[in-house]
Amino acid sequence: MSNEIKCPDPFLEVRVKDVDLNPTLLAMCAGYENNQWRAQQFASHLLEWLPEFCLKYSEIVGIGAHNMVKLLRNAATFIYDTEKVANRGEIGEIILHAIIRQEYNTYPFISKIFFKDSPNVTVKGFDCVHVVNDSDKLELWLGEAKFYKNFNEASREVCIELQSHIENDYLRKEFIAICNRIEAQHFASQRILNLLNRNTSLDKIFDHLVFPVLITYESDTINNFSRECEELKEGIKKEVYDNYRHFVKKVPPIKSIIHLILVPLGQKEKLIEAFDNEIRKMKW
């Protein structure tokens, strides 16, 4: 059921995928073209996810030739109606959205956009709310994304947030916010409402929660190469596992599954600039 709407074609390449670890580890990168890290191509790919990232479920399933351009422009305008281009945290959120959709077969449940009252409002809380709704399995994916240059800084910040976000009071408030924004026609709506009922013990809810954690960072290995080769692959693998070991020293104990997702970048600013240019073309 969660695959009823097709994903864009894959773009990021898997460099490491280790499901035997706890947390699990996935690392993906954009690769090179004409001896350059593919910032422009990466930005273009992220825009392919914009409708699914921004729109409500009812709008996604109702997209057609009659409203496609309008909905896409509305999404672009709302998410990016600002002149501040320093950080662009939305990029990290879209990357997280795209990866868990393609690699873990999740489906968006609540768009974070609808936690905003207006453009430019910073929304606290989980960076994505997805669901896996198989007949024998119900999972609520609550994601954290850090679109950073420095891995150690990102790792420290995301672990602090995870610690605060798994507190009982915080989770209960987040569940209320999610339930208040559920669309009745969403295929997982009733199962999630039943799961997040205030009378359900958090012990039972934790059995159905999954926490994907995305960290981007500027990679020395990526920037030391200009094309794919075996040395690059080995360098990325070593770098990723070193960063993984750093992360697990800080991550708080959580009763649920954690998936650590690493995306090493060339230059963060180049990706921001490319994305900014692309999305401005789509606005009203």
Helices and strands as residue ranges (DSSP letters): E 13-18, E 24-29, E 32-33, E 36-37, H 39-48, H 50-54, H 57-61, H 68-79, H 89-104, E 107-110, G 112-115, E 128-134, E 137-147, H 151-165, H 168-180, H 189-195, H 202-206, E 209-218, H 220-223, H 230-250, E 257-265, H 268-280
